[in-house]
Amino acid sequence: MKRLALVIALGLCTAAEPARPLPAVPSTPSAPPISGTNATGFTPPVTESGRDPFSPVLVPKESVVVSPTYKPNYFKEQNITLPTTARRINKITVGYQNIDGSMAEKSVILDGDIDWHFPLRLVQDIQDFKAKEVIRRPDPTPGVERFEPYTEFVFKFTSKKLFLQTPFLIRQDIPLGSPPKIVLDFVKDPYGSFYDKSFQTALPYFKFVDIKTHEDFYRVTLTLDGKYQYQISPEKDGFWVLLQ
């Protein structure tokens, strides 16, 4: 009976104590909506499928603008004095630098008696080149240093300079090696005129000129008489092609 009374008393004490509420589960804040970037802030690159199909991947250059600053310092002459024991000349060797910066030599075999009292003289005969009679191939416009095959393409030659008078913009220029050439591509209107002409200048530096019409550009090819570096400088009504 005492054990039963103790159990009943404990049960009454427990019933009298108010129930404690359970702690609330913390809520997880919702992430803000992501637009255009991922959670790290990285913007994914535009894929080929997302690129504007009317925007070109590569845009060709319209012209190359280089201000001509180099002025050649031409070699003129040099006296070469031989020792008193020299009696005959057999060979002369000239060392020179190529357009790419490499060094080379050229030897010329000579044969003759010499007097050591008089120096040998190495001279470069620099002259103002004048145009010769034009060789017709097949139908050049009559002229000497000015060729006008078309109103839109007028060529004016002055030694190592060419002024090409044209209303068209240069799309790109390409140097070729064998034989040395400069290829100039010009922007062509979809309904532009047709040009097709080739002629020989009979001038130094610029030997031949070819004008061709392609689907979306005009091509002018300048065949040179040797390897040169060149610059292209635009003017109001055309372009200068300057050889170095």
C-alpha positions, 0 to 999 in steps of 0.5 A: 500500500505504501508503494502504491501511494508513492506512485500516485503521489509522483503521478500527481506531481508530474501532472501539475508541472506545465509541459515545456514546448519543443524548440522551433526548427530554424528556417533556411532563407530562400536564395534570391533568383539568379539571372544570367550568372551562377551562384559564384557570380561567374558569367558563362561565355556566349556559345556559338548557338547564342551568337548573333548570326549577323555579326561577323566572327572576324572583321577584315581590316579596311586599311593599314595606316603607317606613317612613313618615317624611314629615310634611306641613307644610301651608300655613295662611294668608298676608296680602298687603298691596297698595300705596296706589295699588291700587283694584281686584283683577283676578287672582291667580296662585299658583305651586306645585310638582307631585308630580314636582317641576316648577313651574307656575302657576294664575291666577284672574280676580277682579273687585271694588273693594278697600281697600288699608288691609286686607290680602288673606288667602290661607287653606287651609281644612284640615278633618277629612274625614268620610265621607258616605252611601255610594253603593251600587255595586253591593253595598257592605257597609253602613258609613261609614269601615269596609267589610267586603265579605269577612272576608278583605278589610276596609278601614278609611279614615282621611283619607289612610290606608287599613288593609287587614286581610287574611291574604294577602301582597302580591305586587306593587303597581303605580301607574297614572296615568289615572285615578290608581290603586294596584293591589295583587296578593295571593298566592292559593292554587291552591284559594283562594276567589273574590272579586268586589266593587266599591264607592264609598266616598264619601270623599276620597282613596280613591274606589272599591275593586275586588276581583277574582279571577285564576287565581293572585292576587287584585287590589285596585284603589284608585281615587284622587281625584288624583295622590299618592305612596304608601307601603305598610307591613305590619302584623301582620294587614294593610297600611297604604297611606299617601298623600302 
